Amino acid sequence: MLELTPNKGAQSLKRRAVCYGKYTASQSVLVFVLGGGYDVMVVVYYLGMVMKRINNGFTLVELMVVVAIIGIIASIALPSYTAYVARSKVAEATSNLSNLRVALEQYYQDNRTYVGGVVLPPAGTDKNFTYTSAVTATTYTLTATGKAAQNMSGYVYTIDQNNAKTSTVGGVAGNTCWLASSSMTC
């Protein structure tokens, strides 16, 4: 307890121990303050404000800082993630074209012609690319073209009977290999 006593026109506080207790269902607060003068009241009042502020949640400035940080991270991470997903989809085209090449070569060994061989991948394995072929008795060219609906437009991969591989990724041509991204070279 604090007692305010006048002393010749000036006010003073007697030095006493102050015990402030507050109990609720969710927390208990117990603050001990020793001292005298007006400092004691300020400390107790300040501690009460701190406890009240903690219970009120976040300030608008704190929330805006968090939103700004998330925005910066997203602006850096999203393009990288998109490129990563596109590179992972390239595996479908290269795998299917390689499998089709093997199947056509096996067919040619048995029949001495490419006409009539398997020129399309099995159903269900053509999610991201459209496959076409140009087949004659002694030559073939297999092409996988990216589907725009899968964000793969601009991706084109080809292979022929000589195992010559070409690709175009986002305007960048790979004349002797299959590129996985536009930043790669052969």
C-alpha positions as CSV (number, residue, x, y, z in Angstrom):
1,M,0.0,0.0,0.0
2,L,1.1,3.6,-0.7
3,E,0.3,6.5,1.5
4,L,0.5,10.1,0.3
5,T,1.3,12.5,3.2
6,P,1.8,16.2,2.9
7,N,5.1,17.6,4.2
8,K,5.2,21.4,4.2
9,G,3.5,21.8,0.9
10,A,5.4,19.0,-0.8
11,Q,4.1,15.5,-1.3
12,S,6.1,12.4,-0.5
13,L,5.5,8.8,-0.5
14,K,6.5,6.7,2.5
15,R,8.9,3.9,1.7
16,R,7.1,0.7,1.8
17,A,6.9,-2.6,0.0
18,V,4.2,-2.7,-2.6
19,C,2.6,-6.0,-3.5
20,Y,0.2,-6.0,-6.5
21,G,-1.6,-9.2,-7.3
22,K,-4.1,-10.0,-10.0
23,Y,-5.5,-13.5,-10.6
24,T,-7.5,-14.6,-13.5
25,A,-8.4,-18.0,-15.0
26,S,-5.7,-17.7,-17.7
27,Q,-2.8,-16.1,-15.8
28,S,-1.5,-14.9,-12.5
29,V,0.5,-11.7,-12.1
30,L,2.5,-10.9,-9.0
31,V,4.8,-7.8,-8.9
32,F,6.9,-6.7,-6.0
33,V,8.3,-3.2,-6.0
34,L,10.4,-1.7,-3.3
35,G,11.2,2.0,-3.2
36,G,9.9,5.4,-2.4
37,G,9.0,8.5,-4.2
38,Y,6.9,8.9,-7.3
39,D,9.1,6.3,-9.0
40,V,7.2,3.4,-7.4
41,M,3.9,4.4,-8.9
42,V,5.4,4.8,-12.3
43,V,7.0,1.4,-12.2
44,V,3.8,-0.3,-11.1
45,Y,1.8,1.6,-13.7
46,Y,4.3,0.8,-16.5
47,L,4.4,-2.9,-15.6
48,G,0.6,-3.0,-15.7
49,M,0.7,-1.4,-19.2
50,V,3.2,-3.9,-20.4
51,M,1.1,-6.8,-19.2
52,K,-2.0,-5.3,-20.8
53,R,-0.2,-4.7,-24.1
54,I,1.0,-8.3,-24.3
55,N,-2.5,-9.5,-23.9
56,N,-3.9,-7.3,-26.7
57,G,-2.1,-8.9,-29.5
58,F,0.0,-7.5,-32.4
59,T,0.2,-3.9,-33.5
60,L,-0.6,-2.8,-37.1
61,V,3.1,-1.9,-37.7
62,E,4.2,-5.4,-36.6
63,L,1.6,-7.0,-39.0
64,M,2.7,-4.8,-41.9
65,V,6.4,-5.7,-41.3
66,V,5.5,-9.4,-41.5
67,V,3.4,-8.9,-44.6
68,A,6.3,-7.0,-46.3
69,I,8.8,-9.8,-45.4
70,I,6.4,-12.5,-46.8
71,G,6.0,-10.5,-49.9
72,I,9.8,-10.2,-50.5
73,I,10.3,-13.9,-49.9
74,A,7.5,-14.8,-52.2
75,S,8.8,-12.5,-55.0
76,I,12.1,-14.3,-54.9
77,A,10.8,-17.9,-54.3
78,L,7.9,-18.1,-56.7
79,P,9.9,-17.7,-60.0
80,S,12.4,-20.2,-58.7
81,Y,9.7,-22.7,-57.8
82,T,8.0,-22.3,-61.1
83,A,11.3,-23.0,-63.0
84,Y,11.9,-26.0,-60.8
85,V,8.5,-27.4,-61.6
86,A,9.0,-26.9,-65.3
87,R,12.4,-28.7,-65.2
88,S,10.7,-31.6,-63.4
89,K,8.1,-31.9,-66.2
90,V,10.8,-32.1,-68.8
91,A,11.6,-35.6,-67.6
92,E,8.3,-36.9,-69.0
93,A,9.3,-35.8,-72.6
94,T,12.9,-37.1,-72.5
95,S,11.8,-40.4,-70.9
96,N,9.0,-41.0,-73.3
97,L,11.1,-40.1,-76.4
98,S,13.9,-42.4,-75.2
99,N,11.4,-45.3,-74.6
100,L,9.8,-44.7,-78.1
101,R,13.2,-44.7,-79.7
102,V,14.1,-48.0,-78.1
103,A,10.7,-49.5,-79.2
104,L,11.2,-48.3,-82.8
105,E,14.7,-49.7,-83.0
106,Q,13.5,-53.1,-81.7
107,Y,10.7,-53.0,-84.2
108,Y,13.2,-52.2,-87.0
109,Q,15.5,-55.0,-86.0
110,D,12.6,-57.5,-86.3
111,N,10.9,-56.1,-89.4
112,R,13.6,-54.0,-91.3
113,T,11.3,-51.0,-91.4
114,Y,10.1,-48.4,-88.9
115,V,6.6,-48.2,-90.4
116,G,4.1,-49.9,-88.1
117,G,6.2,-49.4,-85.0
118,V,5.1,-47.9,-81.7
119,V,5.1,-44.1,-82.2
120,L,3.1,-42.8,-79.2
121,P,3.7,-43.2,-75.5
122,P,1.4,-45.4,-73.4
123,A,-1.9,-43.7,-72.3
124,G,-1.6,-41.7,-69.2
125,T,2.1,-40.8,-69.7
126,D,1.4,-37.8,-71.9
127,K,0.3,-35.3,-69.2
128,N,2.6,-32.3,-70.1
129,F,3.5,-32.9,-73.7
130,T,1.9,-33.7,-77.0
131,Y,3.7,-36.4,-79.1
132,T,4.0,-36.5,-82.9
133,S,6.0,-38.7,-85.3
134,A,7.2,-38.7,-88.9
135,V,8.0,-42.3,-89.9
136,T,9.2,-43.8,-93.1
137,A,10.7,-47.2,-93.9
138,T,14.3,-46.1,-92.9
139,T,13.9,-42.9,-90.9
140,Y,11.8,-41.4,-88.2
141,T,11.6,-38.2,-86.1
142,L,9.8,-38.2,-82.8
143,T,8.7,-34.8,-81.3
144,A,7.4,-33.8,-77.9
145,T,5.8,-30.4,-77.7
146,G,4.9,-28.8,-74.4
147,K,1.2,-28.2,-73.6
148,A,0.3,-24.6,-72.9
149,A,-2.3,-25.7,-70.4
150,Q,0.5,-27.2,-68.3
151,N,2.7,-24.0,-68.5
152,M,5.1,-25.9,-70.8
153,S,4.6,-23.8,-74.0
154,G,7.9,-23.2,-75.8
155,Y,9.4,-26.6,-74.8
156,V,10.0,-28.8,-77.9
157,Y,12.1,-32.0,-77.9
158,T,13.0,-34.2,-80.9
159,I,15.0,-37.4,-81.6
160,D,15.6,-39.3,-84.8
161,Q,16.9,-42.7,-86.0
162,N,20.5,-41.5,-85.6
163,N,19.9,-40.6,-81.9
164,A,20.3,-36.9,-82.8
165,K,18.6,-34.9,-80.1
166,T,17.4,-31.4,-80.4
167,S,15.4,-29.1,-78.1
168,T,14.0,-25.7,-77.8
169,V,13.3,-24.3,-74.4
170,G,11.9,-20.7,-74.1
171,G,13.5,-19.7,-77.4
172,V,16.9,-21.2,-76.6
173,A,17.9,-24.0,-79.0
174,G,19.8,-27.1,-78.0
175,N,21.1,-28.4,-81.3
176,T,22.9,-31.5,-80.0
177,C,21.2,-32.2,-76.7
178,W,18.0,-31.9,-74.6
179,L,17.9,-28.8,-72.5
180,A,16.0,-28.8,-69.2
181,S,15.9,-25.0,-68.8
182,S,16.6,-21.9,-70.9
183,S,19.7,-21.2,-68.8
184,M,21.4,-24.4,-69.9
185,T,23.7,-25.0,-72.9
186,C,24.8,-28.1,-74.8
